[in-house]
Amino acid sequence: MVEEEVLRSALAHTLAETRLAGLGERYEGKVRDNYTRGDRRFIVVTDRISAFDHVLGTIPFKGQVLNRLAAFWFERTRAVAPNHMIGVLDPNVLECVECAPLPVELVVRAYLTGTTSTSILTHYEAGARVFAGHPLPDGLTRHARLPEPILTPATKAPKGEHDQTVSREEILAGGAISPVDFDRAGAMALALFAEGQRVCASRGLVLVDTKYEVGKTRTGEIVLIDEIHTPDSSRFWVAATLEERLARGEDPETLDKDYVRRWYRARGYQGDGPPPTMHDDVRVEAARRYIEVYERITGTTFVPDTTPPLPRIEAALARAR
């Protein structure tokens, strides 16, 4: 585990944004800065953290954790589903095949949980027994395991707006994606989730839920894009403490972005208006949790690159041109 003094010293030197000249057309997502040139996409994973559809600040070494962990999973799951990764150019940078993203996020859920007003838990506690077209049984308790993992697609809202969970039928009614493409992508998502749960269980973690994004290559192949099974896109619970904590009526021990979400919710913030400033102690603790889940999943020690990120990234990309 990275020492706290290293995390604190990095607070003032996080990677908040990039504007890299000559790399291609730039698109800024909530966390990733994307540069497209020809049939290649260069994804720079920043240290920004997003929740409640807002960028809340930066977390030390978060981009490195996400990029390295996504690369680990992309390589490990190639036999389960094809993906767009070509290689890792820098701790914060992936080189990928350029794809046209499909207009849907594929969210797979295995537990009745969540921290937002649109979560499956919130809907269930309000009396709903159908979520994204899936019937839910009566009698489920908070954080209970669902009878089986379910696919709950979401519309991809523009940056700053809210994604909407919908059913398969609602997605298809919009006409933006064909039934064949949706069902192929959905089958990939469920297969990837099963593999992710299997690997995480062997590492003492519960993969609770996650989101996948898929795209089409220029030859029409549907592939996994963006990221996979990171603390940004997934919930991870610590298996060893789960039953005891639930028996006491406590929330599970998390190693993901939920820690930050819960900190904001405890202060009454759920996405309306400007977010409060994140305290440095929260930023450091979030970094510690992200690093811990990386080390648990990969079985390796996370060694951060502490050199100034922008010059290092520019040099790496210059070598790749």
QUILINPE-V82727 format. One record per residue. N is the residue number from 0. SS is DSSP state (hx for helix, st for strand, lp for the rest). PSI is psi in radians with two decimals (999 if undefined). Layout:
n & ss & psi
N & SS & PSI
N & SS & PSI
This chain:
n & ss & psi
0 & lp & 2.43
1 & lp & 2.36
2 & lp & 2.60
3 & hx & -0.64
4 & hx & -0.54
5 & hx & -0.72
6 & hx & -0.74
7 & hx & -0.64
8 & hx & -0.41
9 & lp & -0.15
10 & hx & -0.64
11 & hx & -0.01
12 & hx & 0.55
13 & lp & 2.81
14 & lp & 1.76
15 & lp & -0.57
16 & lp & 2.85
17 & lp & 2.58
18 & lp & 1.51
19 & lp & 1.98
20 & lp & 2.49
21 & lp & 0.10
22 & lp & -0.22
23 & lp & -3.03
24 & st & 2.32
25 & st & 2.36
26 & st & 2.22
27 & st & 2.03
28 & lp & -2.95
29 & lp & -0.61
30 & lp & -0.60
31 & st & 2.41
32 & st & 2.10
33 & st & 2.38
34 & st & 2.17
35 & st & 2.26
36 & st & 1.94
37 & lp & -2.22
38 & lp & 0.30
39 & st & 2.53
40 & st & 2.29
41 & st & 2.07
42 & st & 2.02
43 & st & 2.01
44 & st & 1.94
45 & lp & -3.11
46 & lp & 0.16
47 & st & 2.57
48 & st & 2.35
49 & st & 2.41
50 & st & 2.73
51 & lp & 0.51
52 & lp & 0.51
53 & st & 2.56
54 & st & 2.12
55 & st & -0.23
56 & st & -2.70
57 & st & 2.70
58 & lp & 2.28
59 & lp & 2.27
60 & lp & 0.17
61 & hx & -0.74
62 & hx & -0.69
63 & hx & -0.73
64 & hx & -0.87
65 & hx & -0.77
66 & hx & -0.80
67 & hx & -0.67
68 & hx & -0.71
69 & hx & -0.73
70 & hx & -0.70
71 & hx & -0.85
72 & hx & -0.70
73 & hx & -0.76
74 & hx & -0.72
75 & hx & -0.49
76 & lp & 0.25
77 & lp & -0.56
78 & lp & -0.31
79 & lp & -0.75
80 & lp & 2.44
81 & lp & 2.67
82 & st & 3.07
83 & lp & -0.02
84 & st & 2.32
85 & st & -0.82
86 & st & 3.00
87 & st & 2.06
88 & st & -0.39
89 & st & 2.75
90 & lp & -0.42
91 & lp & 0.06
92 & st & 2.29
93 & st & 2.46
94 & st & 2.27
95 & st & 2.84
96 & st & 2.33
97 & lp & 2.29
98 & lp & 2.75
99 & st & 1.94
100 & st & 2.43
101 & st & 2.52
102 & st & 0.94
103 & st & 2.49
104 & st & 2.36
105 & st & 1.80
106 & st & 2.21
107 & st & 2.28
108 & st & 2.42
109 & st & -0.09
110 & st & 2.69
111 & lp & 1.55
112 & lp & 3.14
113 & lp & 2.84
114 & lp & -0.05
115 & lp & 2.95
116 & lp & -0.28
117 & lp & 0.14
118 & lp & 2.82
119 & hx & -0.61
120 & hx & -0.79
121 & hx & -0.76
122 & hx & -0.75
123 & hx & -0.77
124 & hx & -0.35
125 & lp & 0.00
126 & lp & -0.11
127 & lp & 2.44
128 & lp & 0.25
129 & st & 2.26
130 & st & 2.10
131 & lp & 0.63
132 & lp & -0.05
133 & st & 2.18
134 & st & 2.46
135 & lp & 2.40
136 & lp & 2.71
137 & lp & 2.82
138 & lp & 0.06
139 & lp & 2.49
140 & lp & 2.93
141 & lp & 2.28
142 & lp & 0.27
143 & lp & 2.64
144 & st & 2.38
145 & st & 2.76
146 & st & -0.59
147 & st & 2.74
148 & st & 2.47
149 & st & 2.59
150 & st & 2.08
151 & lp & 1.52
152 & lp & 2.75
153 & st & 2.53
154 & lp & 2.61
155 & lp & 1.74
156 & lp & 2.68
157 & lp & 2.75
158 & lp & 2.27
159 & lp & -0.20
160 & lp & 2.98
161 & lp & 2.30
162 & lp & 2.63
163 & lp & 2.19
164 & st & 2.29
165 & lp & 3.00
166 & lp & 2.94
167 & hx & -0.77
168 & hx & -0.68
169 & hx & -0.70
170 & hx & -0.84
171 & hx & -0.58
172 & hx & -0.48
173 & lp & -0.34
174 & lp & 0.07
175 & lp & -0.27
176 & lp & 2.49
177 & lp & 2.73
178 & hx & -0.68
179 & hx & -0.81
180 & hx & -0.74
181 & hx & -0.80
182 & hx & -0.62
183 & hx & -0.80
184 & hx & -0.70
185 & hx & -0.70
186 & hx & -0.68
187 & hx & -0.77
188 & hx & -0.79
189 & hx & -0.65
190 & hx & -0.71
191 & hx & -0.67
192 & hx & -0.73
193 & hx & -0.73
194 & hx & -0.71
195 & hx & -0.74
196 & hx & -0.72
197 & hx & -0.83
198 & hx & -0.78
199 & hx & -0.70
200 & hx & -0.62
201 & hx & -0.22
202 & lp & 0.19
203 & lp & 0.37
204 & st & 2.71
205 & st & 2.07
206 & st & 1.88
207 & st & -0.89
208 & st & 2.93
209 & st & 2.94
210 & st & 2.57
211 & st & 2.61
212 & st & 2.49
213 & st & 2.73
214 & st & 3.05
215 & st & 2.32
216 & lp & 3.04
217 & lp & -0.26
218 & lp & 0.04
219 & lp & 0.08
220 & lp & 2.37
221 & st & 2.19
222 & st & 2.75
223 & st & 2.38
224 & st & 3.09
225 & lp & -1.50
226 & lp & 3.01
227 & lp & 2.21
228 & lp & 0.87
229 & lp & 2.92
230 & lp & -0.19
231 & lp & -0.71
232 & lp & -0.14
233 & st & 2.74
234 & st & 2.34
235 & st & 2.22
236 & st & 2.61
237 & st & 2.05
238 & hx & -0.66
239 & hx & -0.48
240 & hx & 0.01
241 & hx & -0.97
242 & hx & -0.74
243 & hx & -0.75
244 & hx & -0.74
245 & hx & -0.64
246 & hx & -0.53
247 & lp & 0.01
248 & lp & 0.33
249 & lp & 2.82
250 & lp & 2.69
251 & lp & 2.75
252 & lp & 2.08
253 & st & 2.63
254 & lp & 1.12
255 & lp & -2.91
256 & lp & -0.27
257 & hx & -0.51
258 & hx & -0.79
259 & hx & -0.75
260 & hx & -0.79
261 & hx & -0.59
262 & hx & -0.74
263 & hx & -0.73
264 & hx & -0.62
265 & hx & -0.34
266 & lp & 0.24
267 & lp & 0.17
268 & lp & 2.22
269 & lp & 0.41
270 & lp & -0.10
271 & lp & 2.15
272 & lp & -3.11
273 & lp & 2.37
274 & lp & 2.60
275 & lp & 2.74
276 & lp & 2.29
277 & lp & 2.26
278 & lp & 2.62
279 & hx & -0.62
280 & hx & -0.64
281 & hx & -0.72
282 & hx & -0.73
283 & hx & -0.76
284 & hx & -0.68
285 & hx & -0.74
286 & hx & -0.75
287 & hx & -0.75
288 & hx & -0.72
289 & hx & -0.76
290 & hx & -0.68
291 & hx & -0.75
292 & hx & -0.60
293 & hx & -0.84
294 & hx & -0.65
295 & hx & -0.81
296 & hx & -0.81
297 & hx & -0.36
298 & lp & 0.32
299 & lp & 2.80
300 & lp & 2.32
301 & lp & 2.06
302 & lp & 1.86
303 & lp & 2.59
304 & lp & 1.97
305 & lp & 0.11
306 & lp & 2.72
307 & lp & 2.18
308 & hx & -0.74
309 & hx & -0.87
310 & hx & -0.64
311 & hx & -0.76
312 & hx & -0.77
313 & hx & -0.71
314 & hx & -0.72
315 & hx & -0.73
316 & hx & -0.56
317 & hx & -0.65
318 & hx & -0.46
319 & hx & -0.19
320 & lp & 999
